[in-house]
Amino acid sequence: MPAGVTDGLFTVIMEFDGTTAAAQIRARDCDAALYGWLKELDTDGAYGLTKAQRIHLKAAYRPGVDGTPVQINGLGNVWCLTVSVNGRLALLHLVKTVEFIKAVQPDSER
């Protein structure tokens, strides 16, 4: 990575097989964020998925073969990718995220 360039924060939102999960990954770009997210599938309990779901999801996506995330028209820093996993659809959204200092509380909790 060139001097002075730092990793950004990416939020990955996944919907697959009845599970919706969100995770944050530090990466230099969207493709690297996806790779980092996929690598985490090796971790027990990752993203609330069962071991079988994690194995099938990771095996279904082949970098460079199944495509890369596509930027969503009209939006900056938002990408989408779909993967077919044994006939089921996995939908991944990747968002380059602004750093935050403190989580915002809903109006009802203020």
Buried (B, 14 or more C-beta within 10 A) or exposed (E): EEEEEEBBBBBBBBBBBEBEEEBEBEBBBBBBBBEBBBEBBEEEEBBEBEEEBBBBBBEBBEEEEEEEBEEBEEEEBBBBBBBEBEEBEBEBBBBBBEEEEEEEEEEEEE
